Amino acid sequence: MKKVKVKKVKFGELENNVMESVWELSNDDKSSLVDVRSIIQSLKTKNPNREYVYTTIHTTCLRLCRKKRLDKVQIKNKYYYKAVETRDMALLKDLQILADKYFQGNIEETLSALRKLIC
């Protein structure tokens, strides 16, 4: 398997949840745009007991832009966000980080170890 060069970037739980919502709302299409209110609705659907504040989700989207996971697009006076990469590409990058950390970059060994843990 081909090794992918990646920059290590840490993500918090909310950032991961926002990315999951963006991918789901856009059907994992990198060109689809979503707004903060749509992200909040998606998050509330998954976790109705938690309150999501617009400014918190907006700030999280801006952080994800700085981390190169989201792009920001302004249309008139409203901001929209889109994923820079598909969920599969993000997964591959995260898998490579795991492989680099524990298996000297060997993805095959990493997958083998994960299979053992799962089965």
N, C-alpha and C positions, 0 to 999 in steps of 0.2 A: 504494500500500500504506500502511496505517495505521502511524504511528510509535508505538512502545511506549516509555514512559518507564521507564528502568531505572537501578538503582544499580550502579555498577561494583564487582564483588567478584572478587578473584583466587582461583583454585583451583589446588591442586597436583595432581600426577599421581595420588597416592593418593586424594585427594578425588574426582577425576573417576572413578577406577576404582570407588570405593565407590558413587557415584551410579549408574554404569552397572549395577552389581550389584543395587542396590535396584530400579531400573526393571525389570530382567530378572526378578528374583524376584517382583515384584508384577505382572508383565505390563503394566507402565506404567499401573497403576491407582492413583490417588492415595490410595485408602482402604485398600489392602492393607498389612498390617504385616509387617515382617521383623525378625529378631533378629540380633545380631552374629555368632553362630555360623553362621547361614545365609549371611551376607555373606562370612565367611571361606571357607566351602566354595566359594562361587561364585568368589571371587578365586583360590583354589588351583586350581580347574578351568581357569581361563584361563591361569594362570602357575604350573605345578606346581613349578618350580625355586625359587620365592621363598617364604620363610617369613613368615607373617602371625601376629602376636601379638595375642591378644584385646584387651589394653589399648590397643594402638596403634589398632586398628580402632574400638574404643569411643571413644577420644579423637577420632578423625577424625569419627565420627558426631556427637559433641557439637559439634565445630567447625562442621560442616555445619548443625547446628541454630542455632548463633549467626549463621550466614550466611543463615539463612532458607531453606535448601534441603531440610532434613529437619525433621520434627516428631517429638518423643519422646513415647511413650505408655507408662505403667507399668500393667501388669496383674499384680496380686499383688506378687511381689518381683522381677519380671523386666521389663526395658525392651525396647521394640520401637520401630522407626523406620518412618516412612512419608515418601514424597516429598511435598513441598509442591506441586509442579507436575509435569506430565507432561514427558517428554523433549522433545516438540515445543515446549512453551512455553519450556523452558529454552533450547532451540536458538534460538528466536526472540529471546529476550533477549540471548543471546550474539551473534547476528547483528546486532542493533541496536547493541551496543557496538562491534563491528567497523565498522559503517556510520558511527557517530558519530566514531570515531577517524580513519578514512581517507577518508570520502566525505560529510562534513558531514551525516550522518544519513540519506542517501539509500540505502534498501535496494535499490532497483532497480539503481543503479550498482554497489553491492556485489555483487549477484548476477551482474551482467554481467561484472564483473572476475573473480569466482570461476569462471564458466563458461569464460572465456578461459584461465584457469590449468589447468583440468581437461582441456579439449579440445585 
